[in-house]
Amino acid sequence: MKVAEMIRTTPAQVDLDHDLLAQVVEAAAACAQACTACADACLSEDAVADLRACIRADLDCADICATTVRVLSRHTAYDAAITRAQLQACVTACRSCGAHCEEHAGMHEHCRICAEECRTCEELCRQLLTTIA
């Protein structure tokens, strides 16, 4: 992805670690994709009724991660409070989705992969949160 390049080219100044910011954007995009694909795969499973909570967590996390990508990609008139709130929402969604997917990871490879992506995104969002003044 060209995330780091795009961040470096913006004339707006944002007081965040640009490399970490790029990592979070990439992780959130990857997590949104994994969660969407996991929800779709869960819908194809025979025991789909047993996966309802997982599917809901997948879809919520995918939406929140996608929004995180959009919020973190905007630098004009930067508002640290909005960024902080969005990152906290992303941490919460990734934690919840990761937990649901981990419950099914032994039976469904797509849940295992999704849980990994959620944990990666959650951790990077936490790291970026600690840097926001």
N, C-alpha and C positions, 0 to 999 in steps of 0.2 A: 504494500500500500504506500501511497505517497503522503501519508498523514504528517510525518515529521517535516517533510518538504513544504507542505502547505502552511504549517504552523510558522515555520521560519520566514515565509514570504509575506505574511500579513503585516501591514503597517501598524496595526493596533498593538499596544503593549499590554501584555497580561503577565502579572507577577506569579507565574507558575513554572515549575521545572518543565521545560518544553519536551524533553525526552520522555519523562514520565507521563506527561499529558498525552503524547502520541501513543504510548503503550496502552494507556487506558482507553483511548478511542478505538484502537485496534482490537483490544480485548473485548470491549463492549459490542463492537460490530460482530466479532466472531461468536460471542455468546448469544447475541440476538439470532444469528443464523442457526446455531446449534439448537437453541430452544425451539425455534420454529420447526426445524427438521425433526426434533424429538417429539414434539406434539403430533406432527403428522405421522411419524412412525408408530406412536402409541395408538393412534386411531386405527392403524392397520392390524394391531394385535388382536388375537382372538378374545382375550379377556379385557376388552376395552373398558368395561364398567369398573374394573378394579383400578384403572389408571386415570379416572376422572380428575382426582385432585392433582395428579402429576401433570396432566394435560393443562389444567387451569394454571398451575404454577409456571409451566413452560410458556404459555401464551402471555401471562402477565410479565414474566421476566423478559421475554422477547420485546414486548412493547416498551418496557422501562429502559432496557439496554439501548434500543434504537433511539429513544428520546435522549438518552445520555450522550450518544454520539452527536446528535444535532446540537444539544446545548453546549457541549465541550468544543464544538467546531466553530462556535461564534465568539468573536473576540471584541467586536466593536461595542463600546459602552459596557464593558465587563462588569458583572455584579457577583461578587464572591458569595453572597448569601444564597443566590439562586444556584450557583455551581455547587456549593456545599449541600444544599437540600437535594439536588438531583443525584449527587454522588451517594448520599445517605439512602435515598430511595433505591438506588441501584444495588448497594450493599445488601439491603433488606431483601430485595427481590431475588438476588443471586443466592443468598443464604437459604431462603425458603425453597427455591427451585432445586438447588443443589441437594438439599435434604430429601426432598421428594424423589428426585432421580436416584439418589444413593440407595433408597429403599428397594429399587427395582434393578439396580445395576448388575446384580448377579444373574438376572433372568434376561435382561435386555441390554445389548451392547450400546444401543443409542442412548439409553439412560446413563450408562457409565461415562460415555463421551461427554454428554451434556453436563453431568455433574462436575467433571473436570473443568470444562469451560466456565461454568458458574463459579467454581472456587478460584480460578485464575482471575476472573474479572472482579470478584469480590475483594480479593487481596490487593489488586492494583488500585481499585477505587479507595480502599482504606489507606493505602500509602499516599495517594494524592490528597486525600482529606487531611492528612497530618501536615501537609505543606501549605494549606490555605490559611491565611492570616485572618 
